[in-house]
Amino acid sequence: MLDWLMTHPDILMFAAAIMMLMLGFPVAFTLAGVALAFAFMAGGGGGFRIATLNFLPQRVWAVLNNTVIVAAPLFIFMGLLLERCKVAEGMLTAMAQLFGARPGGLLIATTLVGGLMAASTGIVGATVVTMGVLALPVMLRNGYDAATAAGAICAAGTLGQIIPPSIVLVFLGDFLTFANQQANLSMGNPSGRSVGVADLFAGSLLPGIFLVGLYIVWQLFIAWRDPAAVPALPPSEIRLDAVGNEIKAETKLELVIRALAAPLLLILAVLGSILAGVATPTEASGLGAIGALFLAAWTDSKKARPVVVLSVISAILIVVLLSFFDMRLGRQLNSLPEKIAIWAGVFLMGIVGLGIIASLAATFRTGALMDVTFRTARITGMIFTVLIGATLFTLVFRGLGGEETIKEFMSGLPAGLTGAMLFTMALMFFLGFFLDFLEIIFILVPILCPILIVMGADPVWLGVMIALNLQTSFLTPPFGFALFYLRGVAPPEVSTKAIWRGATPYIGLQLLTLALLATFPAVATWLPEMMIN
C-alpha cells in the first residue's frame, strides 16, 4: 500500500489537501499551496511537467469571463436584499395565520416559508438564521418540543440547496457543463448533448417539491402521534406577527396576498423565464436582482412606490410587445406597427430605468443598498478566490496523472456505474462533514463527473443527485452547517443535542429521496427533456 501511494503523488496530493482543510487552513490558499508544492516536488523528480502551470492564466481568464457564473453574484445580491427587507417575516406571519390554529401548524408554516425562501434567495445560511430568529421563539413560547422545532427549521433552511435558483446549482451546473464536454470529447462525440445550469434548475425542481411534501407528511404524522409536542396556537397568539406585534385587523386572505404576492411574482419571473426558455439563468438573475431592488424600495420608502409600480407595469408591457412584434434593432425592413412598438419599448424602458434609479436612491438612503452590496462583494470574492485555487489544484492533479488513476479505480469497482455512483455519493457525503459545498464541487466534480458520464450517468440526474447529497450533509451531525447556523441564534435552553435529535428524521427523509431518485432517474430528467422538446 505504501509503495502504491509513493508511486501516486496525485493521491498523496489529494489526501494532503483534505487533511489541511480539516485542520482549518484557508481553503483557497490550501488548494493552491498544496498544488504548487506537489508540482515542484514532482517536477524535480520528472513526474510533472512544470510547463503545465503555464495553462493557469488561461484557465483563470476563462473562469472570470464565464457569463454563466455572473449569475452567482446577482442571485446572492437578490437573496441578501430580500433578507434585508424582511420578506421572510411577512411570509411566516401569513402562514402562521393559515396553519397556526391546528397542531403542528407552525412546523408546516416553517417548511412552506423555507421552500419559498429557497426559491427566492437560494442561500442556506440566511434562511436558517432568519427562520431561527423568527420562528423558533414563537414555537418555544407556545410549548413546542425544542428538538422538533429545531429540526423543522434546519430542514426547511437546507431546501435552498436543491430548489432553484440555488447558488449550489449555479456552480454545479457550470462545472457539469465542462465535465460533460470532457466526457463527450473522450467518447469521440464532440457535438453530443449539451447540459447547462437551466437543465439543472429544471431537473432539481420536482425533487425539491417532493422533498417539501415529504417534510410536511412527516410533520402531520408528528402532530397526529403526539399533538402535545406541537400544540395549536391560542387565538390571542395567532393575532401576533413573527416578532410579537399585534396584527392590524384584516382577513386571512388579505394578509396572505400582501405577504406572498410580491415574492411569488418574483419567483415566477425568475424561474418561469428560465423554464420557459425566455431567458438564460444569467439574464434571469439580473431580472431577479432588479425585482428584489424594487421590492426593497417598496418596503423602505413610500415615496418610491408609485415609480416602482409604473416600472413593473412598463416591464410587463415590454414583454407583451415582444410577444406580438419583432422589435430587433438594426433590421432594414420594419413595418409601421413594428416601428411604433420599438419606440413604445424605448419609452417603457426609460420608465423602468427611472424606477431602478429611484429604487437605488431609496435603498441607499436607508443603508440597505451599501450593506447588501458589500456583503455580496465579500461572498463573491471568497467564492472566486476558492475557484481560482481549485482551478490550480485540478490542473496539477491532472498533470500528475490523477484523472487516469481515478478512472482506473472507478472502472475496477464492482457493479459498474452503480458501484461508482455509490463510491462518489459516499465520498461526497463524508467530505460534507468537514468541507463547504463549494469546495466539494470545485474539487470533486471536475475529477469524478467526466468519468461517471462516460460510464453512462445522465449529467442532469448526476447533478441533482450531487445537490441532494450535499444538502443531506448540511444536516448531518456533528458538523452539519445548518446545525451550526441554528446553534448560533437559538436560545440557551435549546441544547445542541436537541438540535441534532430534531434534524435526524429529516436526514432519513433526504436519504429516502436520494434513494428514490437513484431508482427513478426520470424524476430529475423528465422536465429538462420536456424543455428541450
HELIX and SHEET records of a PDB file:
HELIX    1   1 LEU A    2  MET A    6  1                                   5    
HELIX    2   2 PRO A    9  MET A   22  1                                  14    
HELIX    3   3 VAL A   27  GLY A   44  1                                  18    
HELIX    4   4 ILE A   50  PHE A   55  5                                   6    
HELIX    5   5 LEU A   56  LEU A   64  1                                   9    
HELIX    6   6 ALA A   71  ARG A   84  1                                  14    
HELIX    7   7 VAL A   87  PHE A   99  1                                  13    
HELIX    8   8 GLY A  105  SER A  120  1                                  16    
HELIX    9   9 VAL A  124  ARG A  141  1                                  18    
HELIX   10  10 ALA A  146  GLY A  157  1                                  12    
HELIX   11  11 THR A  158  GLN A  161  5                                   4    
HELIX   12  12 ILE A  167  SER A  186  1                                  20    
HELIX   13  13 VAL A  197  ARG A  225  1                                  29    
HELIX   14  14 PRO A  227  ALA A  229  5                                   3    
HELIX   15  15 PRO A  235  ILE A  238  1                                   4    
HELIX   16  16 LYS A  252  LEU A  275  1                                  24    
HELIX   17  17 PRO A  281  ASP A  300  1                                  20    
HELIX   18  18 ARG A  305  PHE A  324  1                                  20    
HELIX   19  19 LEU A  336  THR A  366  1                                  31    
HELIX   20  20 ALA A  368  GLY A  399  1                                  32    
HELIX   21  21 GLY A  402  SER A  411  1                                  10    
HELIX   22  22 LEU A  417  LEU A  431  1                                  15    
HELIX   23  23 PHE A  437  VAL A  454  1                                  18    
HELIX   24  24 PRO A  459  LEU A  475  1                                  17    
HELIX   25  25 PHE A  481  VAL A  489  1                                   9    
HELIX   26  26 THR A  496  THR A  519  1                                  24    
HELIX   27  27 ALA A  522  ILE A  532  1                                  11    
END                                                                             
